[in-house]
Amino acid sequence: MIAYIDGRLAHKDPTYVIIDVGGVGYELRISLNTYGALPEGERCRLFTHLAIKEDSHTLYGFADSAEKNAFLHLISISGVGPNTGLMILSYLTVPELQQAIVREDVRTIQKVKGIGAKTAQRIILELRDKFRKGLGAEGLHVSFEAHNTSREEALSALVTLGFAKNMAEKTLDNIIKREGAGLSVEDMIKLALKSS
């Protein structure tokens, strides 16, 4: 798996970029939000996701890990493919998407081209609890990205240590609910190990 690509931005288009890394040009599909965040012709780093199908290998690029995480959550939903995920992230920023999902705002999600009422409802139903965890009493805040990344790292470590994935997820969710979202990866792992 390719985690990120760091190199010179050789070509920039609203739907894709080419990044030159040591003389090799990597083409990455991007959202409009990532397009707007990229400096013309300068060195940049994009977080990546490689989608492999029978007939193609497509690399997707994201300006930050929050957008990549949102994309991965979206494409995990039945009926939402990578192109639809990019379309959603081109129309809505990650905080706007999170807010729409948490508030169960079907209309906002439905405004995205190609998203019908049923798909919008499915997105809300499947992501509501995951995205709610990124909210504090004061409303939407940036810790969603850090918290989500920490949780994913802790989950990966626990699975490597031999935990069943669904049990590890349940344990981590209980720990986060009890202790709060500000825990480090190490603290999450230690508390999970103690509770098992």
PyRosetta script that sets phi, psi and omega in degrees:
from pyrosetta import init, pose_from_sequence

init()
pose = pose_from_sequence("MIAYIDGRLAHKDPTYVIIDVGGVGYELRISLNTYGALPEGERCRLFTHLAIKEDSHTLYGFADSAEKNAFLHLISISGVGPNTGLMILSYLTVPELQQAIVREDVRTIQKVKGIGAKTAQRIILELRDKFRKGLGAEGLHVSFEAHNTSREEALSALVTLGFAKNMAEKTLDNIIKREGAGLSVEDMIKLALKSS")
pose.set_psi(1, 139.6)
pose.set_omega(1, 177.9)
pose.set_phi(2, -97.3)
pose.set_psi(2, 116.4)
pose.set_omega(2, -176.2)
pose.set_phi(3, -79.3)
pose.set_psi(3, -41.7)
pose.set_omega(3, 177.6)
pose.set_phi(4, -157.3)
pose.set_psi(4, 163.5)
pose.set_omega(4, 175.2)
pose.set_phi(5, -125.1)
pose.set_psi(5, 129.0)
pose.set_omega(5, -178.2)
pose.set_phi(6, -121.8)
pose.set_psi(6, 118.8)
pose.set_omega(6, -179.5)
pose.set_phi(7, -175.4)
pose.set_psi(7, -167.9)
pose.set_omega(7, -178.7)
pose.set_phi(8, -86.6)
pose.set_psi(8, 134.4)
pose.set_omega(8, 178.1)
pose.set_phi(9, -74.3)
pose.set_psi(9, 103.6)
pose.set_omega(9, -175.6)
pose.set_phi(10, -86.5)
pose.set_psi(10, -32.9)
pose.set_omega(10, 179.8)
pose.set_phi(11, -147.9)
pose.set_psi(11, 138.3)
pose.set_omega(11, -178.7)
pose.set_phi(12, -130.1)
pose.set_psi(12, 124.7)
pose.set_omega(12, -180.0)
pose.set_phi(13, -134.4)
pose.set_psi(13, 153.3)
pose.set_omega(13, -179.3)
pose.set_phi(14, -57.7)
pose.set_psi(14, -22.3)
pose.set_omega(14, -178.2)
pose.set_phi(15, -109.8)
pose.set_psi(15, -17.3)
pose.set_omega(15, 179.5)
pose.set_phi(16, -154.8)
pose.set_psi(16, 161.5)
pose.set_omega(16, 174.5)
pose.set_phi(17, -132.2)
pose.set_psi(17, 159.3)
pose.set_omega(17, 170.7)
pose.set_phi(18, -120.1)
pose.set_psi(18, 123.8)
pose.set_omega(18, 179.6)
pose.set_phi(19, -111.2)
pose.set_psi(19, 125.3)
pose.set_omega(19, 179.8)
pose.set_phi(20, -86.9)
pose.set_psi(20, 115.4)
pose.set_omega(20, 177.7)
pose.set_phi(21, -120.5)
pose.set_psi(21, 103.7)
pose.set_omega(21, 178.9)
pose.set_phi(22, 58.3)
pose.set_psi(22, 37.3)
pose.set_omega(22, 178.1)
pose.set_phi(23, 89.1)
pose.set_psi(23, -1.6)
pose.set_omega(23, 176.9)
pose.set_phi(24, -109.1)
pose.set_psi(24, 127.9)
pose.set_omega(24, -179.6)
pose.set_phi(25, -94.4)
pose.set_psi(25, 116.5)
pose.set_omega(25, 177.6)
pose.set_phi(26, -97.7)
pose.set_psi(26, 126.0)
pose.set_omega(26, 177.4)
pose.set_phi(27, -95.1)
pose.set_psi(27, 126.2)
pose.set_omega(27, -179.2)
pose.set_phi(28, -125.2)
pose.set_psi(28, 133.0)
pose.set_omega(28, 173.2)
pose.set_phi(29, -77.3)
pose.set_psi(29, 138.0)
pose.set_omega(29, -176.4)
pose.set_phi(30, -135.1)
pose.set_psi(30, 164.3)
pose.set_omega(30, 173.7)
pose.set_phi(31, -89.3)
pose.set_psi(31, 166.7)
pose.set_omega(31, 176.8)
pose.set_phi(32, -65.9)
pose.set_psi(32, -30.7)
pose.set_omega(32, 178.0)
pose.set_phi(33, -65.5)
pose.set_psi(33, -41.2)
pose.set_omega(33, 176.4)
pose.set_phi(34, -67.0)
pose.set_psi(34, -41.5)
pose.set_omega(34, 178.1)
pose.set_phi(35, -54.5)
pose.set_psi(35, -46.0)
pose.set_omega(35, -179.5)
pose.set_phi(36, -66.9)
pose.set_psi(36, -24.5)
pose.set_omega(36, -176.8)
pose.set_phi(37, -87.8)
pose.set_psi(37, -11.7)
pose.set_omega(37, -174.8)
pose.set_phi(38, -89.2)
pose.set_psi(38, 131.6)
pose.set_omega(38, 175.9)
pose.set_phi(39, -78.2)
pose.set_psi(39, 140.5)
pose.set_omega(39, -178.1)
pose.set_phi(40, -67.1)
pose.set_psi(40, 125.3)
pose.set_omega(40, 171.3)
pose.set_phi(41, 67.9)
pose.set_psi(41, 5.6)
pose.set_omega(41, -178.6)
pose.set_phi(42, -100.0)
pose.set_psi(42, 173.3)
pose.set_omega(42, 175.9)
pose.set_phi(43, -70.2)
pose.set_psi(43, 139.5)
pose.set_omega(43, 179.3)
pose.set_phi(44, -148.7)
pose.set_psi(44, 164.4)
pose.set_omega(44, 176.6)
pose.set_phi(45, -128.5)
pose.set_psi(45, 128.2)
pose.set_omega(45, 176.6)
pose.set_phi(46, -120.2)
pose.set_psi(46, 133.0)
pose.set_omega(46, 172.5)
pose.set_phi(47, -73.3)
pose.set_psi(47, 144.4)
pose.set_omega(47, -171.3)
pose.set_phi(48, -128.6)
pose.set_psi(48, 158.9)
pose.set_omega(48, 170.8)
pose.set_phi(49, -138.0)
pose.set_psi(49, 128.5)
pose.set_omega(49, 179.2)
pose.set_phi(50, -101.8)
pose.set_psi(50, 118.3)
pose.set_omega(50, 177.7)
pose.set_phi(51, -101.7)
pose.set_psi(51, 122.3)
pose.set_omega(51, -177.7)
pose.set_phi(52, -111.9)
pose.set_psi(52, 123.7)
pose.set_omega(52, 175.3)
pose.set_phi(53, -122.4)
pose.set_psi(53, 174.2)
pose.set_omega(53, 179.5)
pose.set_phi(54, -55.4)
pose.set_psi(54, -42.3)
pose.set_omega(54, -172.4)
pose.set_phi(55, -105.9)
pose.set_psi(55, 1.7)
pose.set_omega(55, -178.4)
pose.set_phi(56, -160.9)
pose.set_psi(56, 153.4)
pose.set_omega(56, 169.9)
pose.set_phi(57, -119.7)
pose.set_psi(57, 116.5)
pose.set_omega(57, -176.8)
pose.set_phi(58, -119.4)
pose.set_psi(58, 130.2)
pose.set_omega(58, 179.5)
pose.set_phi(59, -100.9)
pose.set_psi(59, 127.4)
pose.set_omega(59, 178.7)
pose.set_phi(60, -108.1)
pose.set_psi(60, 139.1)
pose.set_omega(60, -177.7)
pose.set_phi(61, -120.0)
pose.set_psi(61, 145.8)
pose.set_omega(61, -176.4)
pose.set_phi(62, -137.1)
pose.set_psi(62, 138.3)
pose.set_omega(62, -177.3)
pose.set_phi(63, -65.0)
pose.set_psi(63, -30.1)
pose.set_omega(63, 179.5)
pose.set_phi(64, -146.4)
pose.set_psi(64, 167.0)
pose.set_omega(64, -175.8)
pose.set_phi(65, -70.4)
pose.set_psi(65, -24.9)
pose.set_omega(65, 177.9)
pose.set_phi(66, -64.4)
pose.set_psi(66, -42.2)
pose.set_omega(66, 179.2)
pose.set_phi(67, -67.0)
pose.set_psi(67, -40.2)
pose.set_omega(67, 177.8)
pose.set_phi(68, -62.1)
pose.set_psi(68, -45.7)
pose.set_omega(68, 179.3)
pose.set_phi(69, -61.1)
pose.set_psi(69, -42.6)
pose.set_omega(69, 178.5)
pose.set_phi(70, -62.1)
pose.set_psi(70, -42.1)
pose.set_omega(70, 178.5)
pose.set_phi(71, -60.3)
pose.set_psi(71, -46.7)
pose.set_omega(71, -179.6)
pose.set_phi(72, -63.2)
pose.set_psi(72, -38.9)
pose.set_omega(72, 176.0)
pose.set_phi(73, -63.3)
pose.set_psi(73, -44.4)
pose.set_omega(73, -177.7)
pose.set_phi(74, -62.8)
pose.set_psi(74, -46.3)
pose.set_omega(74, -175.7)
pose.set_phi(75, -75.2)
pose.set_psi(75, -8.3)
pose.set_omega(75, 175.1)
pose.set_phi(76, -77.4)
pose.set_psi(76, -10.6)
pose.set_omega(76, -177.9)
pose.set_phi(77, -87.8)
pose.set_psi(77, 133.3)
pose.set_omega(77, 178.2)
pose.set_phi(78, -58.6)
pose.set_psi(78, 129.3)
pose.set_omega(78, 179.1)
pose.set_phi(79, 92.7)
pose.set_psi(79, -5.4)
pose.set_omega(79, 177.5)
pose.set_phi(80, -114.6)
pose.set_psi(80, 104.7)
pose.set_omega(80, 179.3)
pose.set_phi(81, -91.9)
pose.set_psi(81, 178.6)
pose.set_omega(81, -179.4)
pose.set_phi(82, -57.9)
pose.set_psi(82, -39.6)
pose.set_omega(82, 179.9)
pose.set_phi(83, -66.2)
pose.set_psi(83, -39.6)
pose.set_omega(83, 177.3)
pose.set_phi(84, -67.4)
pose.set_psi(84, -40.5)
pose.set_omega(84, 176.8)
pose.set_phi(85, -58.1)
pose.set_psi(85, -44.8)
pose.set_omega(85, 177.8)
pose.set_phi(86, -65.0)
pose.set_psi(86, -38.6)
pose.set_omega(86, 179.2)
pose.set_phi(87, -61.3)
pose.set_psi(87, -44.1)
pose.set_omega(87, 179.2)
pose.set_phi(88, -62.1)
pose.set_psi(88, -44.7)
pose.set_omega(88, -177.9)
pose.set_phi(89, -76.0)
pose.set_psi(89, -11.0)
pose.set_omega(89, 173.0)
pose.set_phi(90, -83.4)
pose.set_psi(90, -33.4)
pose.set_omega(90, -178.4)
pose.set_phi(91, -84.1)
pose.set_psi(91, -38.3)
pose.set_omega(91, -177.1)
pose.set_phi(92, -120.8)
pose.set_psi(92, 141.1)
pose.set_omega(92, 171.3)
pose.set_phi(93, -74.9)
pose.set_psi(93, 167.3)
pose.set_omega(93, -179.9)
pose.set_phi(94, -59.1)
pose.set_psi(94, -47.3)
pose.set_omega(94, 177.9)
pose.set_phi(95, -61.2)
pose.set_psi(95, -37.2)
pose.set_omega(95, 178.4)
pose.set_phi(96, -66.2)
pose.set_psi(96, -41.0)
pose.set_omega(96, 178.1)
pose.set_phi(97, -63.9)
pose.set_psi(97, -46.3)
pose.set_omega(97, -179.8)
pose.set_phi(98, -59.9)
pose.set_psi(98, -44.4)
pose.set_omega(98, -179.5)
pose.set_phi(99, -62.8)
pose.set_psi(99, -43.6)
pose.set_omega(99, 179.8)
pose.set_phi(100, -62.5)
pose.set_psi(100, -40.5)
pose.set_omega(100, -179.2)
pose.set_phi(101, -69.0)
pose.set_psi(101, -46.6)
pose.set_omega(101, -177.8)
pose.set_phi(102, -64.7)
pose.set_psi(102, -37.2)
pose.set_omega(102, 179.9)
pose.set_phi(103, -84.8)
pose.set_psi(103, 1.2)
pose.set_omega(103, -179.3)
pose.set_phi(104, 54.8)
pose.set_psi(104, 45.5)
pose.set_omega(104, -177.4)
pose.set_phi(105, -90.8)
pose.set_psi(105, 82.3)
pose.set_omega(105, -177.8)
pose.set_phi(106, -59.6)
pose.set_psi(106, -39.5)
pose.set_omega(106, -175.7)
pose.set_phi(107, -59.5)
pose.set_psi(107, -43.5)
pose.set_omega(107, -179.9)
pose.set_phi(108, -63.0)
pose.set_psi(108, -45.0)
pose.set_omega(108, -179.1)
pose.set_phi(109, -68.4)
pose.set_psi(109, -34.5)
pose.set_omega(109, 179.7)
pose.set_phi(110, -68.1)
pose.set_psi(110, -19.4)
pose.set_omega(110, 178.9)
pose.set_phi(111, -67.5)
pose.set_psi(111, -19.9)
pose.set_omega(111, 178.1)
pose.set_phi(112, -69.2)
pose.set_psi(112, 131.7)
pose.set_omega(112, -178.5)
pose.set_phi(113, -57.0)
pose.set_psi(113, 128.0)
pose.set_omega(113, 177.4)
pose.set_phi(114, 90.7)
pose.set_psi(114, -2.0)
pose.set_omega(114, 179.2)
pose.set_phi(115, -103.4)
pose.set_psi(115, 116.5)
pose.set_omega(115, 177.3)
pose.set_phi(116, -92.4)
pose.set_psi(116, 179.3)
pose.set_omega(116, -177.4)
pose.set_phi(117, -61.6)
pose.set_psi(117, -42.3)
pose.set_omega(117, -177.8)
pose.set_phi(118, -65.7)
pose.set_psi(118, -42.5)
pose.set_omega(118, 179.7)
pose.set_phi(119, -66.0)
pose.set_psi(119, -42.1)
pose.set_omega(119, 179.1)
pose.set_phi(120, -60.9)
pose.set_psi(120, -42.7)
pose.set_omega(120, 179.1)
pose.set_phi(121, -65.9)
pose.set_psi(121, -38.1)
pose.set_omega(121, 178.3)
pose.set_phi(122, -65.0)
pose.set_psi(122, -41.9)
pose.set_omega(122, 178.3)
pose.set_phi(123, -59.6)
pose.set_psi(123, -46.9)
pose.set_omega(123, -180.0)
pose.set_phi(124, -63.0)
pose.set_psi(124, -47.5)
pose.set_omega(124, -177.9)
pose.set_phi(125, -59.7)
pose.set_psi(125, -43.9)
pose.set_omega(125, -174.9)
pose.set_phi(126, -81.6)
pose.set_psi(126, -24.7)
pose.set_omega(126, -175.9)
pose.set_phi(127, -108.9)
pose.set_psi(127, -9.1)
pose.set_omega(127, -175.6)
pose.set_phi(128, -52.8)
pose.set_psi(128, -51.2)
pose.set_omega(128, -176.5)
pose.set_phi(129, -67.7)
pose.set_psi(129, -39.6)
pose.set_omega(129, 179.0)
pose.set_phi(130, -63.7)
pose.set_psi(130, -41.7)
pose.set_omega(130, -177.1)
pose.set_phi(131, -78.2)
pose.set_psi(131, -26.4)
pose.set_omega(131, 178.2)
pose.set_phi(132, -63.1)
pose.set_psi(132, -31.7)
pose.set_omega(132, -177.8)
pose.set_phi(133, -63.9)
pose.set_psi(133, -17.4)
pose.set_omega(133, 178.6)
pose.set_phi(134, -88.6)
pose.set_psi(134, 7.4)
pose.set_omega(134, -178.2)
pose.set_phi(135, -106.2)
pose.set_psi(135, 139.3)
pose.set_omega(135, 173.5)
pose.set_phi(136, -105.6)
pose.set_psi(136, -175.6)
pose.set_omega(136, -179.9)
pose.set_phi(137, -63.1)
pose.set_psi(137, -29.1)
pose.set_omega(137, -177.0)
pose.set_phi(138, -86.4)
pose.set_psi(138, 3.5)
pose.set_omega(138, 178.5)
pose.set_phi(139, 104.5)
pose.set_psi(139, -157.7)
pose.set_omega(139, -175.1)
pose.set_phi(140, -63.2)
pose.set_psi(140, 134.7)
pose.set_omega(140, 175.3)
pose.set_phi(141, -147.5)
pose.set_psi(141, 168.6)
pose.set_omega(141, -169.9)
pose.set_phi(142, -72.8)
pose.set_psi(142, -15.3)
pose.set_omega(142, -175.9)
pose.set_phi(143, -62.7)
pose.set_psi(143, -12.3)
pose.set_omega(143, 176.7)
pose.set_phi(144, -53.3)
pose.set_psi(144, -46.8)
pose.set_omega(144, -177.8)
pose.set_phi(145, -62.5)
pose.set_psi(145, -51.4)
pose.set_omega(145, -177.4)
pose.set_phi(146, -65.4)
pose.set_psi(146, -45.0)
pose.set_omega(146, -179.0)
pose.set_phi(147, -62.4)
pose.set_psi(147, -45.4)
pose.set_omega(147, -177.6)
pose.set_phi(148, -63.9)
pose.set_psi(148, -42.0)
pose.set_omega(148, 179.1)
pose.set_phi(149, -64.5)
pose.set_psi(149, -44.6)
pose.set_omega(149, 179.0)
pose.set_phi(150, -60.9)
pose.set_psi(150, -43.8)
pose.set_omega(150, 180.0)
pose.set_phi(151, -62.4)
pose.set_psi(151, -44.9)
pose.set_omega(151, -179.9)
pose.set_phi(152, -63.4)
pose.set_psi(152, -40.5)
pose.set_omega(152, 178.5)
pose.set_phi(153, -64.8)
pose.set_psi(153, -43.9)
pose.set_omega(153, 179.1)
pose.set_phi(154, -63.6)
pose.set_psi(154, -41.6)
pose.set_omega(154, 179.1)
pose.set_phi(155, -61.6)
pose.set_psi(155, -45.7)
pose.set_omega(155, 179.0)
pose.set_phi(156, -59.6)
pose.set_psi(156, -43.4)
pose.set_omega(156, 179.8)
pose.set_phi(157, -64.0)
pose.set_psi(157, -43.6)
pose.set_omega(157, -179.3)
pose.set_phi(158, -64.6)
pose.set_psi(158, -39.7)
pose.set_omega(158, 178.0)
pose.set_phi(159, -64.9)
pose.set_psi(159, -40.3)
pose.set_omega(159, 177.0)
pose.set_phi(160, -62.2)
pose.set_psi(160, -34.4)
pose.set_omega(160, 179.2)
pose.set_phi(161, -76.8)
pose.set_psi(161, -4.7)
pose.set_omega(161, 174.6)
pose.set_phi(162, 110.8)
pose.set_psi(162, 1.1)
pose.set_omega(162, 176.4)
pose.set_phi(163, -69.7)
pose.set_psi(163, 146.5)
pose.set_omega(163, 169.9)
pose.set_phi(164, -71.0)
pose.set_psi(164, 139.0)
pose.set_omega(164, -173.4)
pose.set_phi(165, -57.9)
pose.set_psi(165, -45.5)
pose.set_omega(165, -177.3)
pose.set_phi(166, -66.1)
pose.set_psi(166, -35.9)
pose.set_omega(166, 177.2)
pose.set_phi(167, -69.2)
pose.set_psi(167, -40.0)
pose.set_omega(167, 179.1)
pose.set_phi(168, -63.6)
pose.set_psi(168, -42.0)
pose.set_omega(168, 178.8)
pose.set_phi(169, -61.7)
pose.set_psi(169, -45.9)
pose.set_omega(169, -179.3)
pose.set_phi(170, -62.6)
pose.set_psi(170, -43.6)
pose.set_omega(170, 179.4)
pose.set_phi(171, -62.3)
pose.set_psi(171, -46.6)
pose.set_omega(171, -180.0)
pose.set_phi(172, -63.5)
pose.set_psi(172, -41.8)
pose.set_omega(172, 179.1)
pose.set_phi(173, -61.5)
pose.set_psi(173, -40.6)
pose.set_omega(173, 177.6)
pose.set_phi(174, -64.7)
pose.set_psi(174, -41.3)
pose.set_omega(174, 179.4)
pose.set_phi(175, -63.3)
pose.set_psi(175, -45.4)
pose.set_omega(175, -178.8)
pose.set_phi(176, -64.7)
pose.set_psi(176, -39.4)
pose.set_omega(176, 179.1)
pose.set_phi(177, -64.3)
pose.set_psi(177, -40.2)
pose.set_omega(177, -177.3)
pose.set_phi(178, -78.1)
pose.set_psi(178, -43.6)
pose.set_omega(178, -172.1)
pose.set_phi(179, -97.3)
pose.set_psi(179, -18.0)
pose.set_omega(179, -176.9)
pose.set_phi(180, 100.8)
pose.set_psi(180, 166.7)
pose.set_omega(180, -173.2)
pose.set_phi(181, -85.0)
pose.set_psi(181, -3.1)
pose.set_omega(181, -175.4)
pose.set_phi(182, -85.6)
pose.set_psi(182, 11.2)
pose.set_omega(182, -177.4)
pose.set_phi(183, -73.5)
pose.set_psi(183, 147.1)
pose.set_omega(183, 174.1)
pose.set_phi(184, -79.7)
pose.set_psi(184, 165.9)
pose.set_omega(184, 178.1)
pose.set_phi(185, -58.0)
pose.set_psi(185, -44.5)
pose.set_omega(185, -178.4)
pose.set_phi(186, -60.9)
pose.set_psi(186, -43.9)
pose.set_omega(186, 179.7)
pose.set_phi(187, -62.6)
pose.set_psi(187, -42.2)
pose.set_omega(187, 179.3)
pose.set_phi(188, -60.5)
pose.set_psi(188, -44.6)
pose.set_omega(188, -178.7)
pose.set_phi(189, -64.4)
pose.set_psi(189, -46.2)
pose.set_omega(189, -179.3)
pose.set_phi(190, -59.9)
pose.set_psi(190, -46.7)
pose.set_omega(190, -178.8)
pose.set_phi(191, -65.3)
pose.set_psi(191, -37.0)
pose.set_omega(191, 178.2)
pose.set_phi(192, -65.9)
pose.set_psi(192, -40.5)
pose.set_omega(192, 179.1)
pose.set_phi(193, -65.9)
pose.set_psi(193, -38.2)
pose.set_omega(193, 178.6)
pose.set_phi(194, -68.1)
pose.set_psi(194, -35.4)
pose.set_omega(194, -175.0)
pose.set_phi(195, -80.4)
pose.set_psi(195, -8.2)
pose.set_omega(195, -178.2)
pose.set_phi(196, -92.6)
pose.dump_pdb("model.pdb")
